[in-house]
Amino acid sequence: MKRLFLLIVLSLLLMSCGSSFQSFYNNHKADLGTTSFQVPNFMKAVLGNISPGVKHAIGNISDFKYIKFSNVDALKRQSLINEMNAVTNSGYLDVFRKNDIEQTRIISVKELGIVVTDAIVFNSTETETYAYYLQGNFDPEKIKSLADETTFNTFSSDLMQNYNTNLSPSFNPNN
């Protein structure tokens, strides 16, 4: 009986210590110089209005989080990269990874059969670092296409532009 109790406590401890994008997001969303947002259920319609190009690239989104760190120094940047490595090492498969002094770019996914269910898109340069978390049903080939730098940059710009265009800072319908 003691062994069973010890095993359950140890299992719960290990699961709670596991890295996730949500914990990464929660740990940093209040950092100075950080811009972040997540799309709650009542705003899912915003994602339904994204451009056909972005919608085609990513498919059906059920969860979307974004975090951007501006003006990061080398120590903070390395810390963020290490944290993201811990997140992607916990059940994710790397589709693409580029580790240079100038840029670290990671595209990691979780799969269920032939469907990608979770995707993390992480990019860190000497001046800024940002990450997207997407959950839904995605075509693996579309996610893999983000490894191309031009496609990746177009996707990021399109997604942010469409989100910002559809986001209303006021809940007052008269504004």
C-alpha positions as CSV (number, residue, x, y, z in Angstrom):
1,M,0.0,0.0,0.0
2,K,2.9,2.4,0.8
3,R,4.5,1.6,-2.5
4,L,1.3,2.4,-4.4
5,F,0.9,5.7,-2.6
6,L,4.5,6.6,-3.2
7,L,4.2,5.7,-6.9
8,I,1.1,7.8,-7.3
9,V,2.7,10.8,-5.5
10,L,5.8,10.5,-7.6
11,S,3.8,10.2,-10.8
12,L,1.8,13.3,-10.0
13,L,5.0,15.2,-9.1
14,L,6.6,14.2,-12.4
15,M,3.5,15.2,-14.4
16,S,3.3,18.6,-12.7
17,C,7.0,19.3,-13.3
18,G,6.7,18.6,-17.0
19,S,7.2,21.5,-19.4
20,S,4.3,22.7,-21.5
21,F,3.7,25.7,-23.7
22,Q,1.0,26.8,-21.3
23,S,3.5,27.0,-18.4
24,F,6.1,28.7,-20.6
25,Y,3.4,31.2,-21.6
26,N,2.2,31.7,-18.0
27,N,5.7,32.2,-16.7
28,H,6.5,35.0,-19.2
29,K,3.3,36.8,-20.2
30,A,3.9,39.5,-17.5
31,D,7.6,40.0,-18.3
32,L,8.6,43.5,-19.2
33,G,8.8,44.1,-23.0
34,T,6.5,41.1,-23.7
35,T,3.4,41.1,-25.9
36,S,1.2,38.1,-25.6
37,F,-2.3,36.9,-26.2
38,Q,-4.3,33.8,-26.3
39,V,-7.6,33.3,-28.0
40,P,-10.4,32.4,-25.6
41,N,-13.3,30.3,-26.8
42,F,-15.7,33.3,-27.2
43,M,-13.2,34.8,-29.7
44,K,-12.8,31.7,-31.9
45,A,-14.8,33.5,-34.6
46,V,-11.8,35.8,-35.0
47,L,-9.7,32.8,-36.2
48,G,-12.5,31.9,-38.6
49,N,-11.9,35.2,-40.5
50,I,-8.3,34.7,-41.2
51,S,-7.1,35.0,-44.8
52,P,-7.6,31.9,-47.1
53,G,-3.8,31.5,-47.4
54,V,-3.3,31.3,-43.6
55,K,-6.4,29.1,-43.2
56,H,-5.1,26.8,-45.9
57,A,-1.7,26.6,-44.2
58,I,-2.9,25.7,-40.8
59,G,-6.4,24.1,-41.1
60,N,-8.8,24.1,-38.1
61,I,-7.5,25.9,-35.0
62,S,-9.0,25.2,-31.6
63,D,-6.4,27.0,-29.5
64,F,-4.0,29.8,-30.3
65,K,-1.4,31.5,-28.1
66,Y,1.3,34.0,-29.1
67,I,4.1,35.6,-27.1
68,K,6.8,38.0,-28.2
69,F,9.8,39.2,-26.3
70,S,11.3,42.5,-27.5
71,N,14.8,43.8,-26.8
72,V,16.1,40.6,-25.3
73,D,19.7,40.4,-24.2
74,A,21.9,37.4,-24.8
75,L,21.3,35.8,-21.4
76,K,17.5,36.2,-21.6
77,R,17.5,34.9,-25.1
78,Q,19.5,31.8,-24.2
79,S,17.2,31.2,-21.2
80,L,14.1,31.4,-23.5
81,I,15.7,29.0,-26.0
82,N,16.5,26.5,-23.2
83,E,12.9,26.7,-21.8
84,M,11.5,26.1,-25.3
85,N,13.9,23.1,-25.8
86,A,12.4,21.7,-22.5
87,V,8.9,22.2,-23.8
88,T,9.6,20.6,-27.2
89,N,11.5,17.7,-25.6
90,S,8.3,16.7,-23.7
91,G,6.4,14.7,-26.3
92,Y,6.9,16.9,-29.4
93,L,8.6,15.9,-32.7
94,D,10.8,18.4,-34.4
95,V,9.8,19.1,-37.9
96,F,12.4,21.7,-38.3
97,R,15.2,23.1,-36.1
98,K,17.8,25.7,-37.0
99,N,20.3,26.7,-34.3
100,D,22.6,29.6,-35.4
101,I,24.1,32.4,-33.4
102,E,21.9,34.8,-35.3
103,Q,18.7,32.8,-35.2
104,T,17.1,29.8,-33.6
105,R,14.0,28.5,-35.2
106,I,12.0,25.5,-34.1
107,I,8.9,23.9,-35.5
108,S,7.7,21.1,-33.3
109,V,4.5,19.1,-33.4
110,K,2.5,16.4,-31.6
111,E,0.7,13.9,-33.9
112,L,-2.3,11.6,-33.6
113,G,-2.0,9.2,-36.4
114,I,-1.5,11.1,-39.6
115,V,-2.9,14.4,-38.2
116,V,-0.9,17.1,-36.4
117,T,-2.8,18.1,-33.2
118,D,-0.4,20.6,-31.7
119,A,2.3,22.8,-33.2
120,I,4.8,25.1,-31.7
121,V,6.5,27.7,-33.9
122,F,9.4,29.4,-32.1
123,N,11.8,32.0,-33.6
124,S,14.6,33.8,-31.7
125,T,16.9,36.4,-33.2
126,E,19.4,38.7,-31.5
127,T,16.7,41.4,-31.2
128,E,13.5,39.6,-30.5
129,T,12.0,36.2,-29.7
130,Y,8.5,35.0,-30.4
131,A,6.5,31.8,-30.2
132,Y,3.1,30.6,-31.5
133,Y,1.2,27.6,-30.1
134,L,-1.5,26.1,-32.3
135,Q,-3.9,23.3,-31.4
136,G,-6.3,21.7,-33.8
137,N,-6.2,19.4,-36.8
138,F,-3.5,20.3,-39.2
139,D,-2.1,18.8,-42.4
140,P,1.5,17.7,-41.6
141,E,2.7,18.8,-45.0
142,K,1.4,22.3,-44.4
143,I,3.2,22.5,-41.1
144,K,6.4,21.2,-42.7
145,S,6.2,23.9,-45.3
146,L,6.8,26.5,-42.6
147,A,10.5,25.3,-42.6
148,D,10.9,27.5,-45.7
149,E,12.0,30.9,-44.4
150,T,9.8,32.9,-46.9
151,T,6.7,30.8,-46.1
152,F,7.4,31.0,-42.4
153,N,7.8,34.8,-42.5
154,T,4.7,35.2,-44.7
155,F,2.7,32.9,-42.4
156,S,3.7,34.9,-39.3
157,S,3.0,38.3,-40.8
158,D,-0.4,37.1,-42.3
159,L,-1.5,35.5,-39.0
160,M,-0.6,38.5,-36.9
161,Q,-2.1,41.0,-39.4
162,N,-5.3,39.1,-39.6
163,Y,-5.6,38.6,-35.8
164,N,-4.8,42.3,-35.1
165,T,-7.3,43.4,-37.8
166,N,-10.1,41.3,-36.3
167,L,-9.3,42.1,-32.7
168,S,-11.5,44.8,-31.2
169,P,-10.1,46.3,-28.0
170,S,-13.6,47.3,-26.9
171,F,-16.5,45.1,-25.8
172,N,-18.8,48.1,-26.3
173,P,-20.6,47.5,-29.6
174,N,-21.0,51.3,-30.0
175,N,-17.2,51.8,-30.3
